[in-house]
Amino acid sequence: TALEYFERSPFFDTNSNNTALRVRGLNPADEAALRTGLMDRLEFALAETHEPHLYVVRKQQRISSAAGRAAISSYYYILGHERYTYQAPTLHAVVNARLRRAMHHVRAGFNRFKDDIGPLPRSLIEHSKQQEAKQQLQREGSLIAAMDLEGGDAAAAAAKPVAVPEVLSTSEQEYWEKTDNIIMHVLRR
């Protein structure tokens, strides 16, 4: 049976009620026989079976033999045709591992976002300098037009804005499009 196989695993305690029952000629897989064991010893009971691939064994200490109550200290499972025995992780270990994995992915996402947005302040400064230069050229152009009153129509010269082309390379345009897409994706969430 699964409990007989479990007795050969490194997780089995030879001072358990199961060993005492086997010495007395009783079947340790029988719950009624386990209740007759000593109260201060550990015992191993089959908790669940999904034959032929999975057997779950619980390690427990009997609290009350009359009520059948036991304090469970750990679970073990026997898996597969090769019958490998593993100790099941505690709830604390499972939650801790999942939280660590989630935090890893959150940190990786923020680092990627930071790497994508990192050049943004430098690009914003360059962009604001370009805007200031554009405004300065427009002011100078209207001043030149106003100073040239003798040569032509001053009102027409002042109303005509000086066209300053936007100076962005294709890589800067691609970068700004990528940044806009990232920001819009984050804002949609």
Secondary structure, 3 states (H helix, E strand, C coil): CHHHHHCCCCCCCCCCHHHHHHHCCCCCCCHHHHHCCCCCCEEEEEEEEECCCEEEEEEEEEEECCCCEEEEEEEEEEECCCCEEEECCCHHHHHHHHHHHHHHHHHHHHHHHHHHHCCHHHHHHHHHHHHHHHHHHHHHHHHHHHHCCCCCCHHHHHHCCCCCCCCCCHHHHHHHHHHHHHHHHHHHC
